[in-house]
Amino acid sequence: MHDDLEEFAAALRPPTALIGLDFGEKTIGVAVSDPFWSIATPLETVRRKKFTLDAGRVLEIAAGREAGGIVLGLPRNMDGTEGPRCQSTRAFARNLSRLTELPIGFWDERLSTVAAERALLEADTSRRRRAEVIDHVAAGYILQGLIDRLRNLTATP
């Protein structure tokens, strides 16, 4: 597991897709990038049941996409501190890291759900449809933020 973005980037082996997760109490939003880290695409929302089933589905998606890494949105408080939701996300990542060799990193997800909600409202998405897709759309925002930053890190001057 990598808290430092540069360490996470060094552990990745491009060109491979990345998996982005928006880890919540009841669901896990999943997004995937293309192998060249250009664009994140919301994929699905996994209804949480128990860790083994949840992790199994995430790893099944990662294997199916031949992913080279997983990034979890870290839900920091607005002042940058970490509360119970961050602890829960870190615990999931720690347990997931025992099941895979894939590098696992974190991305500050503050306001990703707000941005996803705003985008869905602007697209005139119904309330019911927003509830169905908000988590994986938020995962897409998390993953897109990370890959944009990775591209800037790896850009040659």
Z-matrix of the N, CA and C atoms (Angstrom, degrees):
N
C 1 1.452
C 2 1.521 1 108.81
N 3 1.323 2 114.63 1 143.43
C 4 1.462 3 120.09 2 -175.40
C 5 1.526 4 110.95 3 -129.44
N 6 1.321 5 115.71 4 119.11
C 7 1.461 6 120.45 5 172.55
C 8 1.515 7 110.80 6 -83.57
N 9 1.325 8 116.10 7 -30.56
C 10 1.452 9 121.94 8 -177.61
C 11 1.530 10 109.43 9 -87.05
N 12 1.326 11 116.25 10 126.88
C 13 1.465 12 120.79 11 -177.04
C 14 1.525 13 112.20 12 -62.52
N 15 1.322 14 117.64 13 -39.00
C 16 1.469 15 119.68 14 -179.21
C 17 1.529 16 111.10 15 -66.86
N 18 1.335 17 117.44 16 -37.52
C 19 1.471 18 120.60 17 176.09
C 20 1.529 19 110.39 18 -65.09
N 21 1.326 20 115.67 19 -42.44
C 22 1.462 21 120.33 20 178.18
C 23 1.529 22 109.78 21 -60.91
N 24 1.335 23 116.82 22 -47.26
C 25 1.459 24 121.61 23 179.76
C 26 1.529 25 110.80 24 -59.15
N 27 1.332 26 117.25 25 -40.02
C 28 1.465 27 121.09 26 -179.65
C 29 1.529 28 111.96 27 -66.92
N 30 1.334 29 116.99 28 -27.50
C 31 1.461 30 121.24 29 -179.08
C 32 1.529 31 112.38 30 -81.05
N 33 1.328 32 117.00 31 -16.50
C 34 1.468 33 121.07 32 -178.58
C 35 1.521 34 111.18 33 -79.50
N 36 1.322 35 115.35 34 150.74
C 37 1.461 36 120.92 35 178.71
C 38 1.520 37 109.50 36 -122.01
N 39 1.340 38 117.42 37 85.72
C 40 1.468 39 118.74 38 179.00
C 41 1.517 40 110.35 39 -70.50
N 42 1.310 41 121.84 40 158.90
C 43 1.453 42 124.37 41 -1.42
C 44 1.531 43 111.71 42 -89.00
N 45 1.285 44 116.45 43 111.08
C 46 1.462 45 122.95 44 173.00
C 47 1.518 46 108.15 45 -140.12
N 48 1.304 47 115.27 46 154.04
C 49 1.456 48 120.91 47 177.83
C 50 1.530 49 110.07 48 -69.13
N 51 1.307 50 115.57 49 157.76
C 52 1.457 51 121.97 50 172.61
C 53 1.521 52 108.28 51 -117.38
N 54 1.320 53 115.34 52 149.03
C 55 1.459 54 121.93 53 177.19
C 56 1.526 55 107.31 54 -108.28
N 57 1.323 56 117.01 55 130.71
C 58 1.459 57 122.28 56 176.28
C 59 1.517 58 109.94 57 -110.61
N 60 1.326 59 116.23 58 136.50
C 61 1.466 60 120.86 59 -178.67
C 62 1.522 61 111.34 60 -123.96
N 63 1.325 62 115.42 61 134.23
C 64 1.458 63 122.78 62 169.34
C 65 1.518 64 105.35 63 -108.06
N 66 1.337 65 115.60 64 96.85
C 67 1.462 66 122.46 65 -172.67
C 68 1.525 67 109.57 66 -85.19
N 69 1.316 68 116.15 67 119.91
C 70 1.460 69 121.14 68 179.35
C 71 1.509 70 111.79 69 -123.66
N 72 1.323 71 115.47 70 179.42
C 73 1.467 72 120.28 71 -178.34
C 74 1.526 73 112.12 72 -67.50
N 75 1.345 74 116.98 73 -36.92
C 76 1.456 75 120.93 74 -175.54
C 77 1.522 76 113.83 75 -112.40
N 78 1.328 77 116.48 76 -19.07
C 79 1.460 78 120.24 77 -175.19
C 80 1.524 79 110.91 78 -141.81
N 81 1.322 80 114.52 79 164.15
C 82 1.465 81 122.23 80 171.40
C 83 1.521 82 106.32 81 -128.29
N 84 1.325 83 115.80 82 113.42
C 85 1.452 84 119.92 83 174.84
C 86 1.513 85 108.63 84 -78.41
N 87 1.328 86 116.92 85 137.65
C 88 1.463 87 121.81 86 -177.04
C 89 1.526 88 109.45 87 -124.67
N 90 1.325 89 115.25 88 133.15
C 91 1.466 90 122.30 89 173.54
C 92 1.518 91 107.68 90 -131.24
N 93 1.322 92 115.75 91 160.50
C 94 1.464 93 120.85 92 179.95
C 95 1.523 94 108.84 93 -135.90
N 96 1.326 95 115.08 94 146.87
C 97 1.471 96 119.11 95 175.29
C 98 1.523 97 108.71 96 -101.81
N 99 1.308 98 114.79 97 166.39
C 100 1.456 99 119.68 98 170.46
C 101 1.537 100 107.10 99 -76.41
N 102 1.338 101 118.60 100 166.62
C 103 1.469 102 120.55 101 -177.02
C 104 1.529 103 114.45 102 -64.55
N 105 1.324 104 117.04 103 -18.42
C 106 1.464 105 119.97 104 -176.35
C 107 1.528 106 112.61 105 -100.87
N 108 1.342 107 115.70 106 8.52
C 109 1.469 108 122.75 107 175.58
C 110 1.517 109 111.88 108 58.42
N 111 1.323 110 115.89 109 45.15
C 112 1.461 111 120.73 110 177.93
C 113 1.518 112 111.93 111 -95.73
N 114 1.334 113 115.71 112 -44.17
C 115 1.462 114 118.91 113 -173.62
C 116 1.524 115 110.98 114 -144.56
N 117 1.324 116 114.42 115 141.99
C 118 1.465 117 121.32 116 175.45
C 119 1.524 118 108.30 117 -98.86
N 120 1.307 119 115.53 118 137.89
C 121 1.456 120 121.14 119 179.65
C 122 1.525 121 109.67 120 -122.88
N 123 1.340 122 117.50 121 123.63
C 124 1.465 123 119.56 122 174.41
C 125 1.523 124 109.49 123 -59.37
N 126 1.326 125 116.28 124 137.90
C 127 1.462 126 119.36 125 -173.45
C 128 1.521 127 112.76 126 -115.46
N 129 1.331 128 117.06 127 -60.35
C 130 1.460 129 119.93 128 -177.34
C 131 1.516 130 110.30 129 -162.49
N 132 1.320 131 114.57 130 167.27
C 133 1.459 132 121.62 131 174.49
C 134 1.520 133 107.48 132 -115.31
N 135 1.320 134 115.56 133 124.10
C 136 1.462 135 121.94 134 178.95
C 137 1.529 136 107.52 135 -94.86
N 138 1.314 137 116.81 136 122.56
C 139 1.466 138 121.21 137 174.73
C 140 1.520 139 107.70 138 -76.15
N 141 1.321 140 116.05 139 120.98
C 142 1.464 141 119.32 140 -177.12
C 143 1.524 142 110.84 141 -69.69
N 144 1.335 143 113.97 142 137.98
C 145 1.456 144 121.07 143 177.26
C 146 1.523 145 108.59 144 -123.98
N 147 1.318 146 116.07 145 -72.07
C 148 1.463 147 121.23 146 171.82
C 149 1.514 148 107.72 147 -145.75
N 150 1.322 149 116.36 148 161.27
C 151 1.460 150 120.00 149 -169.90
C 152 1.514 151 113.14 150 -52.79
N 153 1.321 152 118.75 151 -47.99
C 154 1.465 153 119.80 152 -175.11
C 155 1.529 154 111.81 153 -60.34
N 156 1.325 155 116.92 154 -40.17
C 157 1.466 156 119.80 155 178.44
C 158 1.530 157 111.29 156 -70.61
N 159 1.329 158 116.22 157 -42.90
C 160 1.466 159 120.60 158 -179.70
C 161 1.528 160 110.27 159 -62.88
N 162 1.320 161 116.92 160 -49.32
C 163 1.467 162 121.60 161 -179.55
C 164 1.522 163 110.10 162 -64.54
N 165 1.311 164 117.13 163 -39.16
C 166 1.455 165 120.79 164 178.28
C 167 1.519 166 112.13 165 -59.10
N 168 1.339 167 116.42 166 -42.03
C 169 1.467 168 119.43 167 179.44
C 170 1.525 169 111.10 168 -68.43
N 171 1.336 170 117.01 169 -42.86
C 172 1.467 171 120.02 170 178.34
C 173 1.531 172 110.25 171 -60.37
N 174 1.321 173 117.33 172 -44.75
C 175 1.465 174 120.53 173 -179.05
C 176 1.527 175 111.76 174 -70.40
N 177 1.324 176 117.34 175 -30.77
C 178 1.469 177 121.12 176 175.20
C 179 1.538 178 109.74 177 -64.78
N 180 1.315 179 116.27 178 -43.19
C 181 1.472 180 120.42 179 177.10
C 182 1.532 181 109.65 180 -63.00
N 183 1.327 182 116.15 181 -45.84
C 184 1.475 183 120.85 182 -179.33
C 185 1.524 184 110.69 183 -59.73
N 186 1.325 185 117.04 184 -43.42
C 187 1.466 186 120.40 185 179.84
C 188 1.528 187 110.67 186 -66.78
N 189 1.322 188 116.84 187 -42.84
C 190 1.459 189 120.88 188 -179.66
C 191 1.516 190 112.93 189 -63.22
N 192 1.312 191 116.91 190 -29.28
C 193 1.467 192 121.63 191 179.76
C 194 1.524 193 111.94 192 -97.34
N 195 1.344 194 116.07 193 2.63
C 196 1.467 195 122.18 194 -176.93
C 197 1.526 196 110.48 195 51.23
N 198 1.336 197 114.58 196 47.49
C 199 1.470 198 121.83 197 -176.79
C 200 1.521 199 111.44 198 -69.19
N 201 1.320 200 114.27 199 149.15
C 202 1.462 201 121.14 200 178.58
C 203 1.510 202 113.25 201 -107.14
N 204 1.336 203 117.61 202 -1.26
C 205 1.452 204 120.88 203 179.87
C 206 1.513 205 111.59 204 -176.07
N 207 1.327 206 114.95 205 161.93
C 208 1.461 207 122.36 206 -179.58
C 209 1.518 208 107.89 207 -128.32
N 210 1.318 209 116.36 208 135.09
C 211 1.457 210 121.01 209 175.70
C 212 1.529 211 108.76 210 -122.85
N 213 1.320 212 114.95 211 132.98
C 214 1.457 213 120.92 212 176.84
C 215 1.516 214 109.32 213 -108.95
N 216 1.318 215 115.15 214 136.29
C 217 1.454 216 119.62 215 173.13
C 218 1.519 217 109.09 216 -68.63
N 219 1.308 218 116.34 217 130.56
C 220 1.467 219 121.83 218 179.77
C 221 1.529 220 107.95 219 -102.56
N 222 1.334 221 116.81 220 111.43
C 223 1.469 222 120.85 221 -173.49
C 224 1.533 223 112.95 222 -81.66
N 225 1.316 224 115.50 223 72.58
C 226 1.470 225 119.93 224 178.16
C 227 1.522 226 110.34 225 -67.90
N 228 1.329 227 114.64 226 155.57
C 229 1.456 228 119.96 227 172.32
C 230 1.523 229 108.33 228 -69.60
N 231 1.319 230 116.70 229 163.08
C 232 1.469 231 120.14 230 -177.75
C 233 1.530 232 112.20 231 -60.95
N 234 1.333 233 118.12 232 -25.44
C 235 1.471 234 120.48 233 178.13
C 236 1.529 235 112.33 234 -87.01
N 237 1.339 236 117.19 235 5.48
C 238 1.462 237 121.67 236 176.88
C 239 1.520 238 114.73 237 91.13
N 240 1.318 239 117.99 238 -7.62
C 241 1.461 240 120.61 239 179.79
C 242 1.529 241 109.84 240 -77.42
N 243 1.321 242 114.80 241 165.06
C 244 1.451 243 120.33 242 179.36
C 245 1.523 244 109.90 243 -109.84
N 246 1.315 245 116.03 244 129.81
C 247 1.458 246 122.19 245 179.19
C 248 1.515 247 110.90 246 -109.83
N 249 1.329 248 116.25 247 -162.36
C 250 1.472 249 121.63 248 -177.78
C 251 1.532 250 113.78 249 -59.26
N 252 1.324 251 118.35 250 -35.16
C 253 1.467 252 119.99 251 179.80
C 254 1.526 253 111.16 252 -65.77
N 255 1.335 254 116.81 253 -36.83
C 256 1.474 255 120.02 254 176.24
C 257 1.526 256 110.16 255 -65.72
N 258 1.311 257 116.38 256 -41.83
C 259 1.466 258 120.28 257 179.62
C 260 1.529 259 110.38 258 -61.29
N 261 1.327 260 116.50 259 -41.44
C 262 1.460 261 120.78 260 178.87
C 263 1.530 262 110.89 261 -64.85
N 264 1.325 263 116.88 262 -41.65
C 265 1.472 264 121.61 263 178.39
C 266 1.525 265 110.36 264 -63.96
N 267 1.323 266 116.74 265 -44.47
C 268 1.466 267 120.63 266 178.95
C 269 1.532 268 111.22 267 -64.08
N 270 1.328 269 117.32 268 -38.08
C 271 1.470 270 120.59 269 178.36
C 272 1.528 271 110.22 270 -64.37
N 273 1.334 272 117.01 271 -42.47
C 274 1.465 273 120.02 272 177.28
C 275 1.526 274 110.21 273 -60.81
N 276 1.341 275 116.27 274 -45.56
C 277 1.469 276 120.76 275 179.85
C 278 1.529 277 111.23 276 -62.00
N 279 1.312 278 116.53 277 -42.59
C 280 1.468 279 121.20 278 179.78
C 281 1.531 280 110.25 279 -61.06
N 282 1.331 281 116.33 280 -45.94
C 283 1.464 282 120.36 281 179.58
C 284 1.530 283 111.14 282 -67.73
N 285 1.330 284 116.87 283 -38.26
C 286 1.462 285 120.50 284 178.07
C 287 1.528 286 110.90 285 -64.66
N 288 1.328 287 116.67 286 -37.00
C 289 1.471 288 120.46 287 -178.51
C 290 1.527 289 111.80 288 -63.89
N 291 1.313 290 117.13 289 -20.95
C 292 1.475 291 120.81 290 177.30
C 293 1.519 292 111.86 291 -76.73
N 294 1.341 293 116.05 292 -14.03
C 295 1.460 294 120.70 293 -176.44
C 296 1.527 295 113.69 294 -106.30
N 297 1.327 296 117.11 295 -5.72
C 298 1.462 297 119.70 296 -175.71
C 299 1.525 298 110.71 297 -147.54
N 300 1.311 299 114.22 298 154.21
C 301 1.467 300 121.42 299 174.37
C 302 1.526 301 111.46 300 -90.02
N 303 1.322 302 116.93 301 -8.70
C 304 1.463 303 120.05 302 -178.34
C 305 1.526 304 110.61 303 -61.79
N 306 1.334 305 117.04 304 138.75
C 307 1.461 306 119.11 305 174.58
C 308 1.536 307 109.70 306 -65.06
N 309 1.310 308 115.32 307 140.55
C 310 1.461 309 121.80 308 179.25
C 311 1.522 310 107.80 309 -121.60
N 312 1.315 311 115.24 310 128.17
C 313 1.460 312 120.49 311 179.63
C 314 1.516 313 111.12 312 -127.48
N 315 1.314 314 115.30 313 176.07
C 316 1.461 315 121.79 314 -179.24
C 317 1.518 316 109.64 315 -125.87
N 318 1.330 317 115.35 316 150.17
C 319 1.462 318 122.20 317 176.27
C 320 1.523 319 108.04 318 -135.98
N 321 1.307 320 116.18 319 132.42
C 322 1.461 321 121.55 320 179.47
C 323 1.523 322 108.64 321 -60.81
N 324 1.309 323 116.44 322 116.03
C 325 1.456 324 120.12 323 -174.36
C 326 1.519 325 113.32 324 -101.75
N 327 1.317 326 118.44 325 12.85
C 328 1.462 327 118.98 326 -179.65
C 329 1.525 328 110.24 327 -50.97
N 330 1.286 329 114.83 328 129.08
C 331 1.465 330 124.63 329 176.25
C 332 1.530 331 115.23 330 71.41
N 333 1.330 332 118.57 331 7.28
C 334 1.473 333 118.73 332 178.62
C 335 1.527 334 111.01 333 -65.33
N 336 1.335 335 117.48 334 -39.93
C 337 1.460 336 119.59 335 179.31
C 338 1.525 337 110.23 336 -68.51
N 339 1.328 338 116.96 337 -36.38
C 340 1.465 339 120.47 338 176.98
C 341 1.529 340 109.80 339 -62.54
N 342 1.332 341 117.21 340 -44.78
C 343 1.462 342 121.39 341 179.01
C 344 1.525 343 110.88 342 -63.55
N 345 1.325 344 116.66 343 -41.42
C 346 1.466 345 120.68 344 179.22
C 347 1.528 346 110.07 345 -64.40
N 348 1.317 347 116.99 346 -44.00
C 349 1.469 348 121.29 347 178.81
C 350 1.528 349 110.67 348 -60.87
N 351 1.314 350 116.42 349 -43.79
C 352 1.462 351 121.10 350 179.64
C 353 1.536 352 110.57 351 -61.77
N 354 1.319 353 116.60 352 -44.45
C 355 1.467 354 120.12 353 179.79
C 356 1.527 355 110.92 354 -63.03
N 357 1.319 356 116.92 355 -40.29
C 358 1.462 357 120.11 356 179.53
C 359 1.531 358 111.47 357 -68.47
N 360 1.325 359 116.59 358 -36.72
C 361 1.466 360 120.12 359 176.10
C 362 1.525 361 110.75 360 -65.42
N 363 1.329 362 116.41 361 -42.74
C 364 1.466 363 120.17 362 178.82
C 365 1.522 364 111.70 363 -63.82
N 366 1.327 365 116.10 364 -29.00
C 367 1.466 366 120.71 365 177.67
C 368 1.527 367 111.12 366 -84.63
N 369 1.350 368 116.34 367 6.10
C 370 1.464 369 122.77 368 178.50
C 371 1.528 370 111.99 369 57.87
N 372 1.322 371 115.48 370 39.38
C 373 1.458 372 121.70 371 178.78
C 374 1.531 373 109.26 372 -76.65
N 375 1.322 374 116.90 373 136.75
C 376 1.467 375 120.49 374 -178.94
C 377 1.520 376 110.40 375 -64.28
N 378 1.318 377 115.69 376 157.15
C 379 1.473 378 121.22 377 179.46
C 380 1.529 379 110.60 378 -57.24
N 381 1.309 380 116.86 379 -43.60
C 382 1.465 381 120.64 380 -179.27
C 383 1.528 382 110.96 381 -63.16
N 384 1.324 383 116.36 382 -45.86
C 385 1.470 384 120.54 383 -179.71
C 386 1.523 385 110.62 384 -65.45
N 387 1.346 386 117.96 385 -39.09
C 388 1.466 387 121.09 386 177.33
C 389 1.522 388 109.95 387 -58.65
N 390 1.317 389 117.59 388 -43.24
C 391 1.466 390 121.25 389 -179.92
C 392 1.528 391 111.09 390 -62.31
N 393 1.336 392 116.31 391 -33.40
C 394 1.469 393 120.56 392 -179.29
C 395 1.525 394 112.68 393 -73.28
N 396 1.339 395 117.25 394 -33.28
C 397 1.460 396 119.75 395 -170.04
C 398 1.527 397 115.06 396 -112.04
N 399 1.321 398 118.61 397 -8.82
C 400 1.467 399 120.94 398 -171.67
C 401 1.529 400 112.52 399 -55.92
N 402 1.322 401 118.02 400 -39.77
C 403 1.469 402 120.29 401 -175.57
C 404 1.521 403 112.43 402 -68.14
N 405 1.329 404 117.97 403 -43.33
C 406 1.463 405 116.78 404 179.91
C 407 1.524 406 112.00 405 -79.32
N 408 1.318 407 118.16 406 -22.88
C 409 1.465 408 119.41 407 171.83
C 410 1.535 409 109.21 408 -69.18
N 411 1.340 410 117.21 409 -40.80
C 412 1.471 411 120.62 410 175.68
C 413 1.529 412 110.37 411 -62.53
N 414 1.328 413 117.70 412 -38.89
C 415 1.473 414 120.76 413 176.62
C 416 1.519 415 110.01 414 -61.37
N 417 1.329 416 116.60 415 -36.11
C 418 1.464 417 120.59 416 176.74
C 419 1.521 418 111.52 417 -63.68
N 420 1.339 419 117.43 418 -40.94
C 421 1.465 420 120.84 419 176.82
C 422 1.524 421 110.81 420 -63.76
N 423 1.323 422 116.68 421 -42.42
C 424 1.472 423 121.32 422 178.83
C 425 1.526 424 109.56 423 -60.23
N 426 1.326 425 115.95 424 -51.23
C 427 1.460 426 120.44 425 -177.15
C 428 1.524 427 111.81 426 -65.94
N 429 1.324 428 117.50 427 -39.16
C 430 1.469 429 119.38 428 179.52
C 431 1.526 430 110.61 429 -64.31
N 432 1.327 431 117.08 430 -40.33
C 433 1.469 432 120.02 431 176.50
C 434 1.513 433 111.54 432 -59.40
N 435 1.330 434 116.37 433 -43.26
C 436 1.460 435 120.37 434 179.72
C 437 1.528 436 111.70 435 -65.59
N 438 1.344 437 117.34 436 -46.94
C 439 1.465 438 117.54 437 -176.10
C 440 1.529 439 111.40 438 -69.55
N 441 1.327 440 117.13 439 -31.64
C 442 1.470 441 118.63 440 174.38
C 443 1.524 442 110.00 441 -61.77
N 444 1.304 443 116.56 442 -43.19
C 445 1.473 444 121.12 443 179.33
C 446 1.526 445 110.80 444 -67.97
N 447 1.334 446 117.84 445 -40.06
C 448 1.471 447 120.81 446 178.20
C 449 1.526 448 110.75 447 -61.61
N 450 1.320 449 116.54 448 -41.84
C 451 1.469 450 119.56 449 179.32
C 452 1.534 451 110.08 450 -61.83
N 453 1.324 452 116.96 451 -38.83
C 454 1.474 453 120.41 452 177.73
C 455 1.527 454 111.65 453 -68.41
N 456 1.334 455 116.52 454 -35.45
C 457 1.472 456 120.07 455 178.12
C 458 1.519 457 111.59 456 -66.76
N 459 1.337 458 115.35 457 -39.49
C 460 1.476 459 118.84 458 -174.01
C 461 1.528 460 112.80 459 -92.25
N 462 1.336 461 116.99 460 -2.87
C 463 1.465 462 119.51 461 179.07
C 464 1.532 463 109.91 462 -67.78
N 465 1.294 464 114.45 463 137.20
C 466 1.465 465 118.71 464 178.68
C 467 1.522 466 109.26 465 -89.40
N 468 1.324 467 117.68 466 137.35
C 469 1.476 468 120.03 467 -178.65
C 470 1.519 469 112.63 468 -69.85
